[in-house]
């Protein structure tokens, strides 16, 4: 696939889980894995996850290979 085609879309695997098994108490956590690079990023809140995705779409940049703690 050409570099231009790679820049036109991004592929992520999204994982969502509760930090506490109790539905009333547990906050959600999220991680994204870049399907092309295997790079993983963790997010402690939905708002931070959405902000990251918005930035990726608006700038057209691929996610980094850096791993961030959830």
C-alpha positions in Angstrom: 0.0 0.0 0.0 1.3 3.4 -0.9 2.2 6.0 1.9 -0.6 8.2 0.7 -3.1 5.4 1.2 -1.8 4.8 4.7 -2.3 8.5 5.6 -5.9 8.4 4.5 -7.1 6.0 7.2 -6.1 4.6 10.6 -6.9 1.2 12.2 -7.1 0.7 16.0 -8.2 -2.1 18.3 -10.1 -0.5 21.2 -10.2 -2.3 24.5 -12.6 -1.0 27.3 -12.8 -2.3 30.9 -13.8 -1.2 34.4 -11.1 -0.5 36.9 -13.3 -2.0 39.6 -15.7 -4.9 38.9 -18.5 -3.2 40.6 -20.6 -1.3 38.0 -21.5 1.4 40.4 -17.9 2.1 41.5 -15.7 1.3 38.6 -14.4 3.9 36.3 -13.8 2.9 32.7 -10.3 2.5 31.3 -9.4 2.3 27.6 -6.5 1.3 25.4 -5.9 1.6 21.7 -3.6 -0.6 19.7 -2.4 0.6 16.3 -3.1 -2.3 14.0 -0.2 -1.4 11.7 2.6 -0.7 14.2 1.4 -2.6 17.3 1.9 0.6 19.3 -0.3 0.8 22.4 -1.7 3.8 24.3 -3.7 3.8 27.5 -6.4 6.3 28.6 -7.8 6.8 32.1 -11.0 8.5 30.8 -13.3 8.5 27.8 -12.7 12.3 27.3 -8.9 11.8 27.0 -9.5 8.9 24.5 -11.8 11.0 22.4 -9.4 14.0 22.5 -6.6 11.7 21.2 -8.8 10.3 18.4 -9.9 13.8 17.4 -6.3 15.0 17.2 -5.4 12.0 15.1 -8.2 12.7 12.6 -7.6 16.4 12.5 -3.9 16.3 12.0 -3.9 13.1 9.9 -0.9 11.8 11.9 -0.4 8.2 12.8 -0.3 7.3 16.5 3.1 6.9 18.0 4.6 3.5 19.1 4.9 4.8 22.6 3.1 2.9 25.3 1.2 5.0 27.8 -0.2 3.8 31.1 -4.0 3.4 31.4 
